[in-house]
Amino acid sequence: MARQYHPDVCDPSKKEESTKMFVRLHAAYKTLSDPVLREEYDCKLSSRNSQGAFRSDFAYQCSRKKWQEQIHELKRRSNMTQKEASWGSRMRAKNNSQTKDS
């Protein structure tokens, strides 16, 4: 299909339409060939197909995994921020934690 809609080989009268289709095909290929993007696509597709009170187990697992990944990323960023803080910031944080413990 990519060859059929490639802007360099298509009929000149259909070049604009072929270019749009080629861009869409390229985006679809990138999504489906990347395992991470493919999983996100499958999750979105599953959640759309299971509207209403019933959600498939797959859609639930996708939502849960996404939520856990977000929590993990937030914790990672928080730890990085604390490690990269200035000496003064680290001392204030240390003193604040010691006064709370007292």
Backbone bond lengths (Angstrom), bond angles and torsions (degrees), N, CA, C in turn:
res aa  C-N    CA-C-N  psi(-1)  N-CA   C-N-CA  omega(-1)  CA-C   N-CA-C  phi
1 M - - - 1.447 - - 1.523 111.65 -
2 A 1.322 115.77 -34.98 1.462 118.56 -178.55 1.525 110.93 -61.34
3 R 1.320 116.22 -40.87 1.471 118.80 178.35 1.527 111.37 -65.25
4 Q 1.309 115.44 -38.11 1.469 120.05 -178.56 1.530 111.15 -62.41
5 Y 1.350 116.74 -38.73 1.463 120.23 -175.42 1.526 113.82 -103.07
6 H 1.324 118.17 3.77 1.463 120.03 -179.71 1.535 108.92 -62.17
7 P 1.337 117.48 131.34 1.472 121.03 -176.39 1.531 114.37 -59.20
8 D 1.312 117.61 -25.87 1.468 120.02 -178.36 1.527 113.68 -78.94
9 V 1.328 117.78 -20.36 1.466 119.95 -176.14 1.526 113.81 -116.25
10 C 1.311 117.44 -2.87 1.465 119.72 -177.54 1.535 111.10 -80.12
11 D 1.296 114.32 169.08 1.464 121.92 176.05 1.534 107.93 -63.77
12 P 1.329 118.87 128.68 1.474 121.16 -177.82 1.533 113.63 -55.21
13 S 1.310 117.82 -30.27 1.468 119.65 -179.69 1.531 111.78 -72.94
14 K 1.329 117.31 -17.11 1.469 121.55 -179.01 1.528 111.79 -114.34
15 K 1.317 116.28 20.64 1.464 120.34 -173.77 1.536 112.55 -61.63
16 E 1.331 117.94 -44.57 1.467 120.53 -178.27 1.528 110.87 -64.09
17 E 1.314 116.57 -46.33 1.466 121.17 179.04 1.532 110.73 -63.40
18 S 1.324 116.32 -42.45 1.467 120.90 179.55 1.525 111.45 -65.29
19 T 1.311 116.71 -37.91 1.466 120.32 178.83 1.521 110.70 -63.05
20 K 1.328 116.70 -44.77 1.473 120.32 178.82 1.526 110.76 -61.34
21 M 1.322 116.74 -43.53 1.459 120.77 -179.89 1.526 110.79 -66.29
22 F 1.323 116.89 -38.99 1.461 120.82 179.14 1.529 110.59 -63.43
23 V 1.321 117.21 -41.12 1.469 121.25 178.46 1.531 109.84 -62.95
24 R 1.323 117.00 -42.53 1.468 120.75 178.33 1.528 111.02 -64.18
25 L 1.316 116.77 -41.77 1.466 120.51 178.42 1.528 111.05 -63.33
26 H 1.321 115.84 -41.19 1.467 120.06 179.25 1.532 110.64 -63.44
27 A 1.334 116.92 -43.01 1.469 120.74 178.66 1.530 110.54 -63.16
28 A 1.325 116.60 -41.91 1.465 120.38 178.50 1.528 110.55 -63.24
29 Y 1.317 116.68 -42.31 1.465 120.62 179.24 1.530 110.83 -62.19
30 K 1.336 116.91 -44.87 1.465 120.49 179.28 1.522 110.64 -60.01
31 T 1.335 116.96 -42.97 1.462 121.13 -178.90 1.522 111.22 -65.58
32 L 1.307 116.80 -47.58 1.462 120.39 -174.33 1.524 113.58 -76.83
33 S 1.323 118.19 -21.09 1.463 120.17 -179.64 1.530 112.83 -90.68
34 D 1.323 117.88 -15.59 1.465 121.94 178.02 1.533 108.39 -95.33
35 P 1.342 119.29 119.82 1.468 120.73 -176.07 1.528 114.30 -58.18
36 V 1.322 117.80 -38.10 1.465 120.63 -179.37 1.526 110.56 -69.53
37 L 1.327 116.40 -48.13 1.463 119.97 178.69 1.523 111.09 -64.10
38 R 1.324 116.59 -35.73 1.469 120.84 179.19 1.526 110.15 -63.85
39 E 1.324 117.14 -42.45 1.463 120.55 179.51 1.529 110.79 -64.12
40 E 1.339 116.78 -42.45 1.466 119.86 177.02 1.523 110.90 -61.63
41 Y 1.321 116.42 -42.48 1.464 121.28 178.74 1.528 110.40 -61.61
42 D 1.325 116.89 -46.00 1.462 120.80 179.57 1.527 111.36 -61.75
43 C 1.335 116.65 -39.17 1.466 120.27 178.84 1.524 111.01 -64.76
44 K 1.319 116.54 -45.48 1.464 119.98 178.97 1.513 110.91 -62.68
45 L 1.306 116.38 -41.77 1.457 121.10 179.90 1.525 110.59 -64.58
46 S 1.310 116.78 -41.62 1.458 121.09 -179.95 1.522 111.38 -65.80
47 S 1.330 117.38 -40.99 1.468 119.68 -178.88 1.522 111.35 -70.13
48 R 1.326 118.14 -30.25 1.466 120.70 176.41 1.523 111.30 -70.52
49 N 1.321 116.20 -36.32 1.460 120.32 -177.34 1.521 112.83 -76.93
50 S 1.315 117.42 -16.85 1.465 119.57 -177.59 1.521 110.47 -116.16
51 Q 1.312 116.72 59.79 1.458 121.64 -179.57 1.524 109.70 -77.27
52 G 1.320 115.09 164.65 1.451 119.84 177.46 1.511 111.34 91.18
53 A 1.337 116.00 -159.12 1.460 121.35 -175.41 1.522 111.93 -69.21
54 F 1.303 118.08 -31.58 1.465 121.81 -177.77 1.518 110.85 -92.12
55 R 1.289 115.66 126.72 1.467 120.74 172.73 1.511 107.47 -122.80
56 S 1.285 116.48 139.32 1.463 119.92 -179.16 1.526 110.07 -65.80
57 D 1.296 115.25 156.28 1.457 120.89 178.01 1.527 110.55 -61.34
58 F 1.325 116.36 -36.18 1.463 120.92 179.19 1.527 110.56 -62.80
59 A 1.340 116.73 -44.41 1.465 120.44 179.56 1.526 110.34 -63.48
60 Y 1.340 116.37 -39.93 1.464 120.66 178.28 1.530 110.25 -62.50
61 Q 1.328 116.57 -45.87 1.462 120.46 -179.89 1.526 111.31 -62.72
62 C 1.328 116.65 -38.59 1.467 120.43 178.48 1.524 110.79 -63.68
63 S 1.331 115.96 -45.03 1.465 119.99 179.82 1.519 110.54 -62.85
64 R 1.315 115.62 -43.52 1.457 119.96 -179.19 1.531 111.00 -64.43
65 K 1.322 116.14 -43.51 1.467 120.09 179.94 1.525 110.53 -62.33
66 K 1.322 116.71 -42.80 1.465 121.19 179.49 1.531 109.89 -60.91
67 W 1.335 116.42 -44.82 1.458 121.40 179.58 1.524 110.24 -61.80
68 Q 1.329 117.68 -44.31 1.460 121.07 179.89 1.529 111.46 -64.34
69 E 1.317 116.86 -38.14 1.464 120.16 177.77 1.524 110.97 -64.65
70 Q 1.330 116.44 -38.49 1.461 119.89 178.84 1.524 110.73 -65.96
71 I 1.323 117.46 -43.04 1.468 121.34 178.18 1.533 109.94 -62.11
72 H 1.321 116.53 -45.02 1.465 120.99 179.15 1.533 110.66 -59.26
73 E 1.324 116.78 -44.31 1.469 120.88 -179.52 1.533 110.91 -64.98
74 L 1.324 117.50 -40.95 1.467 120.18 178.16 1.525 111.30 -63.41
75 K 1.325 116.98 -41.56 1.465 120.27 177.94 1.525 110.65 -64.85
76 R 1.329 116.71 -41.29 1.466 120.86 179.15 1.525 110.51 -61.45
77 R 1.332 116.11 -44.74 1.470 119.82 179.41 1.520 111.28 -64.08
78 S 1.324 116.08 -40.63 1.457 120.22 179.72 1.526 110.43 -62.18
79 N 1.310 117.27 -44.18 1.469 121.03 178.52 1.520 111.38 -64.50
80 M 1.325 117.31 -39.76 1.463 120.55 178.80 1.524 110.39 -64.29
81 T 1.321 116.06 -42.91 1.459 120.45 -179.06 1.523 110.36 -61.49
82 Q 1.331 116.25 -42.24 1.459 119.69 -179.98 1.527 111.22 -65.88
83 K 1.319 117.43 -39.22 1.467 120.55 -179.35 1.520 111.74 -71.15
84 E 1.328 116.97 -32.79 1.457 121.08 -176.57 1.529 112.74 -89.61
85 A 1.308 116.93 -0.79 1.459 120.13 -177.56 1.531 110.23 -66.48
86 S 1.305 114.69 158.90 1.462 119.57 178.90 1.528 109.68 -68.58
87 W 1.326 115.19 165.54 1.456 120.09 179.31 1.523 110.18 -58.57
88 G 1.329 117.00 -43.15 1.465 120.67 179.95 1.522 112.15 -62.38
89 S 1.314 116.71 -41.91 1.466 120.37 178.92 1.520 111.04 -64.32
90 R 1.328 116.36 -40.16 1.466 119.56 179.02 1.527 110.73 -65.84
91 M 1.328 117.30 -38.59 1.465 120.62 179.78 1.534 110.88 -67.61
92 R 1.343 116.63 -41.93 1.472 119.75 177.50 1.524 110.54 -61.34
93 A 1.329 116.37 -44.08 1.463 120.16 179.71 1.526 110.44 -63.01
94 K 1.324 116.01 -40.76 1.467 120.24 179.24 1.525 110.32 -64.58
95 N 1.339 117.01 -45.32 1.465 120.88 179.17 1.525 111.35 -64.30
96 N 1.326 116.82 -40.43 1.468 120.08 178.65 1.522 111.21 -63.34
97 S 1.321 117.31 -39.84 1.468 119.57 -179.74 1.525 110.47 -70.17
98 Q 1.345 117.50 -33.07 1.463 120.45 178.92 1.522 111.10 -70.74
99 T 1.338 117.96 -37.35 1.464 120.37 179.57 1.523 111.04 -71.16
100 K 1.314 117.73 -30.87 1.470 120.82 177.47 1.520 110.75 -70.69
101 D 1.335 116.76 -34.22 1.462 121.45 -179.46 1.526 111.48 -72.75
102 S 1.333 117.87 -24.22 1.473 121.77 -176.36 1.500 112.67 -75.42
